[in-house]
Amino acid sequence: MAQVLIIMGSKSDLPVAEKATALLKKFGISYDVAVASAHRTPARVEDLVKDSEADVFIAIAGMSAALPGVVASFTVKPVIGVPVSGKMTMDAILSVVQMPPGIPVAAVGLDRGDNAAILAAEMLSITDPEIEEALRAYRIEMAEKVIKDSYEVVNALL
């Protein structure tokens, strides 16, 4: 059983999904991935969500970005929306963050599949100490990189 189901609105969203899957792998979180359009294959979206045993959903979509909201309409489990940049960037952002009352979607930044994975991991860590530890280790790793970068920049400029 996958802990996270990632649904992309189209194949072109793959680079954003790859950011998410890389971190889910790093944290030892199982996941499934599918392509389903809120507008072109709404029955497929419904079937994927209703048939899934995932604890968290990540919905990645550009253009009108209706997918996260449609996913949320079929489940009471957490849905993380990732707007994708493109021709209609503002529409994508607003579609994810401006959900109506009662059907919330957690929103991460534009193209931030990585942050969606981290947020999913944080949700799962509430009941899974191994994921919590993986998140803590990741934060330490990020801090160490910043310190290393600082030394390199300072040494290059002095």
N, C-alpha and C positions, 0 to 999 in steps of 0.2 A: 504494500500500500504506500502510495506517495504521500508525503506530508504536505507538499505544495503542488498545486496545479498551475502551470503557466499557460495562459491562453493569449496567443498573438492574433490581432485582427487580420494580419496578412503576412505572407512570407517576408516581405520587405522589413518587418519588425525584428527579424532574426538578430541583427547586431545588438539590439537592446536586450533581447532575451539572453544572449550569450553572456552579457555582463552579469545577469542574475544567476545563470546556471553555474558560472565559474565560482561564485561565492557560496552558493548552496552546496556545491561539491566540497569546497574548502571546510565548510561547517559540518559536513557529514549529514546533510539533510537530503532525504529522498524527494524526487520530483518527477513529474510528467510534464510534457510539453505538447501543445496542440495548436493548430491554426483553425480559427473559426471566426467568421464575420458576424457582428451584431446585425448587420443589414442584409447580407447576402445569404447567410446560413443561420438564422436565428434558432431554428429547431435544433441544429447541431450544438449551438452554445448551450441551450437549455439541457440537452441530453448530457453533454460533458459535465456540466455543473451538478445536475441532479444525480448522475451516476457516480460521481467522484466521492471518494472517502477522504479527500484531502482536508487538512485542518485550516489551510490558508490558500487563497487564490491570488495570483498576480495576473492582472489583465493589462496587456500592452496594446496601445492603439494610437494611431494618428488621425488626421483629417477631423471628422466630427467626434471621434473618440467616444462613441457611445458604449463600447464594449464593457468597460468597468462597471458602468451602471446597470447594464443588462445582466452581467454576471451577478451583481449584488441583488438584483431582483429575484433571483432563483435560489438564494441561499441566505442563511442567517450567520454564516461563518465570515470571518474577516476577508475583505477584498481590498487589494492594494492596486491602485490604478497608476499606470505609467504612461503619461502623454509622450507622444513621439513627435519630434520636430519634422518640419516639411513645409509644404505649401500653405497649410492652415494651422500654423503653430499655436496662435492664440485660441483658436477654436478648440484644439486638442486640450490645451491647458484648462480652459474654462469648463469644458465638458466633464473633466475629471474632478475639478475642485468645487463645482457648483451643483452638487447633487441636491435633490429635493429632500425635505425633512422625512425621516423615517427609513431611508435607504442610503446609509452612508457608504462612502468609499474613502479609504485612506489614500492620500495622494503624495507622491514623491515628485521630485523635479523632472524636468524635461529630459528624456532619454536616460534616466537614472535607474536602469535595471539593477545596478549594483545596490543602490539604496533600498529598492524594493526587496531584494534578497535579505539585506540586513534587517529591515523592519519585520519581514516574515520570521527570520531567525529570532528576533527579540520576542515576538509573539509566542513562538514555540518554546522559547527558553523559560517561560513562566512555569512550565511543568517538566522541563527537561534540563537537568543540571549539566549534562555534557554539552549541550548547545550553548548554555550560559557560559561555560568555561571557554568554549571555542570563540565566543564573542569577546570575552575579556582578553584572550590571547591576541585576537585580531586588533583590538584597540591598542595593545602594547606594541604590536608590530607597526601600526600606523604612526604611533608616537616616535618610535625609534627611527623610522624613515625620515620624519620631519627633522629630528635632531641631526641625523647624518646629512641631510640636505643643507641644513644651516651651516654645519662645519664646511661643507664643500663651497658654499656661496661665500662665506666669510674668507676662506683661504684664497679663493679666486680673486676677491676684491682687495685684499690687503697686500 
